[in-house]
Amino acid sequence: MRRLIVNADDFGLHSSVNHGIIEGYRQGCLRSTSFVAAGRAAEEAAALAHDNPGLGVGIHLTLVAERPILPPEQIPSLLGENGYLLPDHTAFIRRYISGGIRKEELYAECEAQILFALKLGVRLSHIDSHQHLHVLPGVISIVLALAKKYNLSKMRLPAEPLGFLGGYPSPVGRYIAKCGLTFCAWTAQNAIRCAGVSTPNHFFGMIAGGHLFEKHFLSILRALPDGVSEIMVHPGKDNSVLDNIYHWGYHWEEELASLTSLEAMQIIKQRQIDLISYRELSDGEIL
């Protein structure tokens, strides 16, 4: 039996992302998304979630690149320039390893993001994070403590199989980063299991993240193993608008086209793949 969570990251980041996610849900195979409480379009995303109750929405804990929820003076160790969070995972990890990040500030900002989502009326289905920082050693214990406090029993485990490329012509550096992330996810696995938090059995979408063209998406669907899988996606409505703000080189519109592809929907039907959100993930389904 194959069950699949197609989860869109960055709900609330920007209005063009929000509307791409909703289109992927209404017209394609998307059933789940992750909410950026610190995003510039968070309030709009919360309203869209309310209008589309069948869409599962988790919290996308954001510790880099965006503005924090808490006032800068309360979390100075998390900040870079201009009162924003550190620019990316590399800067975060460097400061974290050197002992420059205070764990009490990390806890406080993550909790503030959860509380802000709940204040907006978002019914949270799971936890994951921007650039997957939640599986770092030490960070995972903070995230699991918050999961217990707020009764969040489902979590992404971004452990894409080391040998899986799905036909994507990955640069060596990206492959090395994917292997590092998978290793971190494996090291977090025991703590997640002991906390009674459930994860899908399989994860895909890291190696081609932001570049999940239809042919790569279809290759994942065709190779989908038994059990519960998550495919991480990043749909959006306007590449030119988003590229002017986020210099990640993502192919937002192309990923949306993958989700709404007629061939993708046909493969899902032919292979009898059951589309679900994290809400339908059963307790105890741990990698």
N, C-alpha and C positions, 0 to 999 in steps of 0.2 A: 504493500500500500504506500502510495506517495502522497504526501501533503506538502503544500508549498506556501510559505509566507513571502510574498513580494513586498518588500519594505522600502519606502522612499525616505531618505534622510532629508533633513533641513526644512521641514514644514515650519513656516514662520520666519525663515531667513529673509525672504523677499516676496512681494506679491506675485511676481512671475513664476517663482517656484511653487507658491501655494496653488495657483491655478493650474499649473502643470500636474501637480499631484492629484488634484480633484478630477482633472480630465482622465488621468491614468486609472483612477478608481472607477469613474462612471463609464468609461468607454473601453477599458482594458482589464488587465489581470492584477492590478494593484489592489491590495486589501489592507495594507498597514503602512503607517508612517511614523516618523519620530520628530517631536516638537522641539524647536529651538526657542526656549523661553526668552532668551536675550536677543532674538532676532528683531529686525526693524518692522516686520509684518506679523508679529506674534498675535496681536489682538485680532487681526483679520483671519489668521489661521484658526484661532479658537472658535470664531463665529462660523467658519466653514466646517469645522469638525461637528459643531452643533447641528448644522444643516445636513450633514451626511453621517448619520449615526452608525451606519454599517462599517465605516472606516475605523479600524483600530488605530489608536494614537498613543505612542509611548513618549517618554522624556528623552531628549537628545542632550545629555549633559555637555555643556560647552565651556571648555576651560582655556580655549585659545581663540584668537582672531576677532572676537566680537566684544561688545561692551558688556561689563558684568551687570548683574542685577543689584548687588550690594554697592553701597557708596565706596569709592576708591580707598578712602582712609580706613575702611574695615578689612580690606584684603590686599595690602600693599605688596605682599610677596607674590601675588598672582599676576601683577600688572607689568606691562611694558610701557610704551610711550603713550602720552595723551590720555591716560586713564583707561585705556583698553587692556584686555587680557593679552598675554604674550602672543606673538604673531602666528606661531605654528607649533606642531608637536615636537619638532627638533629643539626649539627654544625652551619649551616646557620641560622636556626630558633632561636637557642639559642643566637647567636650574634645579630640577627635582633631585637629580642624582647628586648634585653638589650640596644638597641640604638647604637650598635657598627658599624652598616653598614650605610654608607652615601648614601642617596638616589640619589644624583647627580652622584656618582660613579656607582651605580646600573644602572641608566639610560644610562650612557655613555658606559658601557660594553655591555648592551643589544643592543644599537644602533650600536655599532661596529660590533657585530655579524650579524645583519641584513645587514649592508653595505658590509661586507665581502662576504656574500652569493650573494648579488646582483652583486658585482664586479666579482664573478666567473660565472655570467650568469644564476644563479638559479632564475627561475620565481616562486616567493613564493605564495603559495595558502592559507596559514593559519599560525596561531601562536599557539604553545604549549611550554612546557618546560620540561627539565630534572628534574625528581622527582616532577613535577607538582607545582613548586614554584610560577608560575605566578598567581595562585589563592589566594595566601596569602593576607590578608588585607594590604593595602598600596602598595604592589608590583603590584597588579592588576591595580592600577591607572597609574603606570609607563608604564606597558605593553599596556594599552589601549591608552595612549598618543602616543606611538610609532606606534601602529596599525593605528591610525588616520593619523599620519605624513606620513607613507609609504603605505597608502591605502590598508591595510590588514583587510578585513572585515569578516574573518572567524576565529574561535578560538575553541580549545578543552575546554569542560567543564567536568572535570573528576569526575562526580557525579554518581558513580555506585550505583544502588539501595541498600539500607542498608541490605535488606533481601536476596539479591542474592548471592549465593555461587557457583552455576553451578556445584555442585558435587565435588568441590575442597576441600580437607581436610585442611582447613585453620587453622594455629595456632592462638590462641587468640590474640596475639600481632599484627599479621598482620590484623586481622579483626578490631581491635581497630584503627589501622592506616588508614585503608580504610574508617572507619566511620568519622575519623577526616578530611580526605581529602574531603569526600562528603560534610561535613558541611562547609568547607572552600569554596568549589565550590558553594554551595547554597548562602553563604554570598556574593560572587562575582557576582551572577547572575543579580542583579538589575543594578549594574554598567555596566555590559556587555550589558544589554538590552538598557540602556539609551544611550550608545555609538553607538548604531545601529549595533553592531557586532553580527553575526549569529553563532549559535552553533548547533550541532546535538541535537535531542530530547532525546537521550539515550546514555549512555556510559557503556562499559563493558571491562573487562580485567585487572582491578586493583587487585582483590583478588587473581587471579592466574598469575599475571604479572611475566614473566620470566619462568613460569612453565605451560604454556598453552598447555598441551598435547592434542592430537586429541580428546579424549573423552570429555574433558572440552570445547574445541572449538566447538565441535558438539552440546553440551548441550546449549551453547549460541545461536547457529544458530537455534536450534529447539524452543527455547523460545523467539526468537527475536520479539519484539512488532511492532506494526504499527508505521509509521513515519521513521525518519532518526536515525540510530544508528551508533556509532563508536565502533569498537573493537580494542583495543590497543594490538599490538604484538611486539615481539622481535626476529625475525629470524636471523640466522647466519649459516655459512658454516662449522665451525670447533670448536667444544666445547673445545678441548684440548688447542688449540691456544688461544682462547678467555679467558678461565678460568685461564690461566697463567698470564693474564694482569688484568682482571676484576674479582674480588673476590665476585661476587654477587650470585653465585650458579645458574645462569640462564641455561636453557635448550634450547640453541639457535637452534641446529639442529632439536630438537623435535618440536619446534614451527614452523620451516620451513616446516616440514613434515605435520603439521596440515593444513597449508595454501595450500599445494599442494595435500591434501587428495582427493581421488576420491569420497569418501562418502560426504565430505564437499561440493564439487562441485555439487553433486547430490541433496543434501538438498537445496542448493541455487536455483537450477533449479526447484525442486518440489515445493518449497514455494514461487516461483516467486519473489525472492529477487533481487533487482536491485543493482548491484555493482557500486559504484560511488567513486569519490575522493572529497576532499573539494572544488575543482573547481566547481563541479556541485551542491554544497549546495546552495540553494536559499537564497537570502537576506530575513531576517525576520523569518527564521526558528530558533527560540530561545526557549530553554527549558522552 
